[in-house]
Amino acid sequence: MPALETNLATSPGPERDPASGPQVEGSPDAAAEAALWQILREDPNDVAAFHRLADVVRRHAADRHVDSPGVDRQRAMDDAVWSLAEELAHSGKAWYPLVELARLSLHDDRDAAMRRLGTAAERDPVGLGLATSLQMLREAGLPGVALNLGMGHWRPREHTDGRHMVESAIESARPEARRHLEALGRIPRPARLQQLHDELLLLIEAAQAGPTAAHPGGGLPLIDLRELRAARERVAQGGVTPTSGDALAFCLGRPAQASLPESCPSSPR
């Protein structure tokens, strides 16, 4: 692997204890662990296998420090996952281990984490590496950072559906949401992606129906998409199908510019 990618996998980052890495020999189920390692050596982006093995190495790390009151067991477990991801990231086709390394180092060294995510995006031609990177950043409460990463790497004609690009823009109150959705709309898509397009358009309209004063920069109002989706479910359960952003905004208690014949089912905010 090129030196640059090696450095991205291993440094800079939080100091790690090599002894906390994965241990196969001597484990209660060494055969199962060995099988997971074999799967991941063949496909380091097998997410299910990675997390199963990550659970195993976390457990080993916790067990090693069960009688060590001065040791941070959570840190030891994170170190074990770091060692696992670090080893797998040396493969030139590995992008998911880099996302995990970025997740673990995001708050200690954001610049290094973002370099790892950039490499993850470059290693995957269909866009899963980028989509997973954007999802991780959104879950970390950084939709604006996710959008910036995506704008440098997203290729609408080659990559996956683009959901995280549009939703990152909505969550970070950026005006690019509709432009990214329009980019998707110019490309022939299967029916399921047309449904995604319609769903994302509804979310954009709902965000725009909110109070514009919520974002002084002139973008979309800051919004939690989980609230919008929950509102949509409440409407569906109440027998009313939302057909516009105003309907969803109405359900959230936001100012709406269209009247509905029925009020949306209430739920605690």
VEXDREN-2710 file (C-alpha; in Angstrom, 1 decimal):
% VEXDREN-2710
k/r/px/py/pz
1/MET/0.0/0.0/0.0
2/PRO/1.3/3.5/-0.7
3/ALA/3.0/5.3/2.1
4/LEU/0.4/8.0/2.2
5/GLU/-2.4/5.4/2.7
6/THR/-0.4/3.6/5.3
7/ASN/0.0/6.8/7.3
8/LEU/-3.7/7.5/7.0
9/ALA/-4.4/4.1/8.5
10/THR/-2.0/4.4/11.4
11/SER/-1.2/8.0/12.2
12/PRO/-1.8/10.6/13.3
13/GLY/-4.2/9.3/15.9
14/PRO/-4.7/8.6/19.5
15/GLU/-1.9/6.6/21.1
16/ARG/-3.0/2.9/21.1
17/ASP/-1.9/-0.1/23.1
18/PRO/-0.9/-2.8/20.6
19/ALA/-1.6/-5.4/23.3
20/SER/-5.2/-4.5/23.2
21/GLY/-5.6/-5.7/19.6
22/PRO/-7.5/-8.8/18.5
23/GLN/-6.4/-12.1/19.8
24/VAL/-7.5/-15.3/18.1
25/GLU/-5.5/-18.1/19.6
26/GLY/-6.7/-19.3/23.0
27/SER/-10.1/-17.7/22.8
28/PRO/-13.2/-19.7/23.8
29/ASP/-14.3/-19.9/20.1
30/ALA/-11.0/-19.6/18.2
31/ALA/-12.4/-21.3/15.1
32/ALA/-15.2/-18.8/14.8
33/GLU/-12.8/-15.9/15.2
34/ALA/-10.4/-17.4/12.6
35/ALA/-13.3/-17.7/10.2
36/LEU/-14.2/-14.0/10.7
37/TRP/-10.6/-13.0/10.1
38/GLN/-10.6/-15.1/6.9
39/ILE/-13.8/-13.4/5.7
40/LEU/-12.3/-9.9/6.4
41/ARG/-9.0/-10.7/4.8
42/GLU/-10.9/-11.5/1.6
43/ASP/-13.4/-8.7/2.0
44/PRO/-12.3/-6.1/4.5
45/ASN/-15.6/-4.2/3.8
46/ASP/-17.9/-6.9/5.1
47/VAL/-19.6/-4.8/7.6
48/ALA/-21.5/-7.6/9.4
49/ALA/-18.3/-9.6/9.8
50/PHE/-16.3/-6.6/11.0
51/HIS/-18.8/-5.8/13.8
52/ARG/-19.0/-9.4/14.9
53/LEU/-15.3/-9.6/15.2
54/ALA/-15.2/-6.2/16.8
55/ASP/-17.6/-7.5/19.5
56/VAL/-15.2/-10.4/20.1
57/VAL/-12.1/-8.2/20.5
58/ARG/-14.0/-5.8/22.7
59/ARG/-14.9/-8.7/25.0
60/HIS/-11.3/-9.9/25.1
61/ALA/-10.1/-6.4/26.0
62/ALA/-12.7/-6.1/28.7
63/ASP/-11.9/-9.5/30.2
64/ARG/-8.2/-8.8/30.3
65/HIS/-8.8/-5.7/32.4
66/VAL/-11.6/-7.0/34.6
67/ASP/-9.3/-7.0/37.7
68/SER/-7.5/-3.8/36.8
69/PRO/-9.4/-1.0/38.6
70/GLY/-7.0/1.7/37.3
71/VAL/-7.6/0.9/33.6
72/ASP/-10.2/2.6/31.5
73/ARG/-12.0/-0.5/30.1
74/GLN/-13.9/1.5/27.5
75/ARG/-10.7/2.9/26.2
76/ALA/-9.2/-0.6/26.2
77/MET/-12.2/-1.9/24.1
78/ASP/-11.9/1.0/21.7
79/ASP/-8.1/0.3/21.4
80/ALA/-8.9/-3.3/20.5
81/VAL/-11.3/-2.2/17.7
82/TRP/-8.7/0.3/16.5
83/SER/-6.1/-2.5/16.2
84/LEU/-8.5/-4.6/14.2
85/ALA/-9.5/-1.8/11.9
86/GLU/-5.8/-0.7/11.5
87/GLU/-4.7/-4.1/10.4
88/LEU/-7.5/-4.5/7.9
89/ALA/-7.1/-0.9/6.5
90/HIS/-3.7/-1.9/5.0
91/SER/-5.6/-3.6/2.2
92/GLY/-5.8/-1.3/-0.8
93/LYS/-9.4/-2.1/-1.3
94/ALA/-10.4/-1.6/2.4
95/TRP/-12.7/1.4/3.0
96/TYR/-14.9/0.4/5.9
97/PRO/-12.0/-0.1/8.3
98/LEU/-10.9/3.5/7.5
99/VAL/-14.4/4.7/8.4
100/GLU/-14.1/2.9/11.8
101/LEU/-10.6/4.4/12.4
102/ALA/-12.1/7.9/11.5
103/ARG/-15.0/7.3/13.9
104/LEU/-12.6/6.4/16.8
105/SER/-10.3/9.4/16.1
106/LEU/-12.9/12.0/15.1
107/HIS/-12.9/13.9/18.4
108/ASP/-9.2/13.4/19.2
109/ASP/-7.9/14.4/15.7
110/ARG/-10.5/15.5/13.3
111/ASP/-8.1/16.4/10.5
112/ALA/-6.7/12.9/10.5
113/ALA/-10.2/11.4/10.7
114/MET/-11.2/13.4/7.6
115/ARG/-8.2/12.3/5.7
116/ARG/-9.2/8.7/6.4
117/LEU/-12.7/9.3/5.3
118/GLY/-11.4/10.9/2.1
119/THR/-9.3/7.8/1.4
120/ALA/-12.3/5.6/2.1
121/ALA/-14.4/7.5/-0.4
122/GLU/-11.6/7.2/-3.0
123/ARG/-11.2/3.5/-2.6
124/ASP/-14.8/2.7/-3.4
125/PRO/-15.9/3.4/-7.0
126/VAL/-19.7/2.9/-6.3
127/GLY/-19.9/5.3/-3.5
128/LEU/-20.6/3.1/-0.5
129/GLY/-17.5/4.3/1.2
130/LEU/-18.6/7.9/0.8
131/ALA/-22.1/7.2/1.9
132/THR/-21.0/5.3/5.0
133/SER/-18.6/8.1/5.8
134/LEU/-21.4/10.7/5.5
135/GLN/-23.7/8.6/7.6
136/MET/-21.0/8.3/10.4
137/LEU/-20.5/12.1/10.4
138/ARG/-24.2/12.8/10.5
139/GLU/-24.6/10.3/13.4
140/ALA/-21.8/12.2/15.2
141/GLY/-23.8/15.4/14.9
142/LEU/-21.7/16.9/12.1
143/PRO/-23.9/17.2/9.0
144/GLY/-22.1/20.3/7.8
145/VAL/-18.8/18.4/7.9
146/ALA/-20.4/15.5/6.1
147/LEU/-21.7/17.8/3.3
148/ASN/-18.3/19.3/2.8
149/LEU/-16.8/15.9/2.5
150/GLY/-19.4/14.8/0.0
151/MET/-19.0/17.9/-2.1
152/GLY/-15.4/16.9/-2.7
153/HIS/-16.1/13.3/-3.6
154/TRP/-19.7/12.7/-4.7
155/ARG/-20.3/11.7/-8.3
156/PRO/-24.0/11.5/-8.9
157/ARG/-23.8/9.4/-12.1
158/GLU/-21.5/6.8/-10.5
159/HIS/-22.3/6.7/-6.9
160/THR/-25.2/5.3/-4.8
161/ASP/-28.5/7.1/-4.3
162/GLY/-27.2/10.3/-2.7
163/ARG/-29.5/10.3/0.3
164/HIS/-26.9/11.4/2.7
165/MET/-25.8/14.3/0.5
166/VAL/-29.3/15.8/0.5
167/GLU/-30.1/15.0/4.1
168/SER/-26.8/16.5/5.3
169/ALA/-27.7/19.7/3.5
170/ILE/-31.1/19.8/5.1
171/GLU/-29.7/19.0/8.6
172/SER/-27.0/21.6/8.3
173/ALA/-29.4/24.3/7.1
174/ARG/-27.5/24.6/3.8
175/PRO/-29.3/25.7/0.6
176/GLU/-27.6/23.1/-1.5
177/ALA/-30.2/20.4/-0.7
178/ARG/-32.5/21.1/-3.6
179/ARG/-29.5/21.4/-6.0
180/HIS/-28.2/18.0/-5.0
181/LEU/-31.7/16.5/-5.4
182/GLU/-32.0/18.1/-8.9
183/ALA/-28.7/16.4/-9.8
184/LEU/-30.2/13.1/-8.9
185/GLY/-33.4/13.9/-10.8
186/ARG/-31.4/14.4/-14.1
187/ILE/-30.2/10.8/-14.0
188/PRO/-32.5/7.8/-15.0
189/ARG/-33.3/5.9/-11.9
190/PRO/-35.1/2.7/-10.9
191/ALA/-38.6/3.1/-9.4
192/ARG/-37.2/2.6/-5.8
193/LEU/-34.9/5.6/-6.3
194/GLN/-37.7/7.7/-7.7
195/GLN/-39.5/7.0/-4.5
196/LEU/-36.4/8.2/-2.6
197/HIS/-36.3/11.3/-4.7
198/ASP/-40.0/12.0/-3.8
199/GLU/-39.3/11.4/-0.1
200/LEU/-36.3/13.7/-0.1
201/LEU/-38.3/16.4/-1.9
202/LEU/-40.9/16.2/0.8
203/LEU/-38.3/16.7/3.5
204/ILE/-36.8/19.7/1.7
205/GLU/-40.3/21.3/1.4
206/ALA/-41.0/20.6/5.1
207/ALA/-37.7/22.3/6.1
208/GLN/-38.5/25.3/3.9
209/ALA/-41.9/25.5/5.5
210/GLY/-40.3/26.1/8.9
211/PRO/-39.5/29.6/10.3
212/THR/-36.8/31.2/8.1
213/ALA/-35.6/33.2/11.1
214/ALA/-34.2/30.0/12.6
215/HIS/-31.2/30.3/10.3
216/PRO/-29.8/33.8/9.9
217/GLY/-27.5/32.7/7.1
218/GLY/-30.5/32.4/4.8
219/GLY/-30.3/28.6/4.4
220/LEU/-32.9/26.0/5.4
221/PRO/-34.0/26.1/9.0
222/LEU/-32.0/23.8/11.2
223/ILE/-34.0/20.6/11.5
224/ASP/-33.9/17.1/12.9
225/LEU/-34.9/14.7/10.2
226/ARG/-35.9/12.1/12.8
227/GLU/-38.7/14.5/13.8
228/LEU/-39.9/14.8/10.2
229/ARG/-40.0/11.1/9.7
230/ALA/-41.7/10.5/13.0
231/ALA/-44.3/13.1/11.9
232/ARG/-44.8/11.3/8.7
233/GLU/-45.4/8.1/10.6
234/ARG/-48.0/9.8/12.8
235/VAL/-49.8/11.1/9.7
236/ALA/-49.8/7.7/8.2
237/GLN/-51.1/6.1/11.4
238/GLY/-53.9/8.7/11.5
239/GLY/-55.0/7.8/8.0
240/VAL/-53.7/11.0/6.4
241/THR/-51.1/10.9/3.7
242/PRO/-48.8/13.9/3.6
243/THR/-48.4/15.2/0.1
244/SER/-46.4/18.4/0.7
245/GLY/-43.8/19.8/3.1
246/ASP/-46.5/22.0/4.6
247/ALA/-48.3/18.9/5.8
248/LEU/-45.2/17.6/7.6
249/ALA/-44.4/21.0/9.0
250/PHE/-47.9/21.3/10.3
251/CYS/-47.5/18.0/12.1
252/LEU/-44.4/19.3/13.8
253/GLY/-46.2/22.4/15.0
254/ARG/-44.3/24.6/12.5
255/PRO/-46.0/27.5/10.6
256/ALA/-47.7/25.9/7.6
257/GLN/-49.0/27.7/4.5
258/ALA/-51.6/25.1/3.7
259/SER/-54.6/24.0/5.7
260/LEU/-55.3/20.4/6.4
261/PRO/-58.8/19.1/6.8
262/GLU/-57.7/17.0/9.8
263/SER/-55.1/17.8/12.4
264/CYS/-52.2/15.4/12.7
265/PRO/-52.0/13.0/15.6
266/SER/-50.3/14.6/18.5
267/SER/-47.2/13.3/20.1
268/PRO/-44.8/14.6/22.7
269/ARG/-42.2/17.0/21.4
END
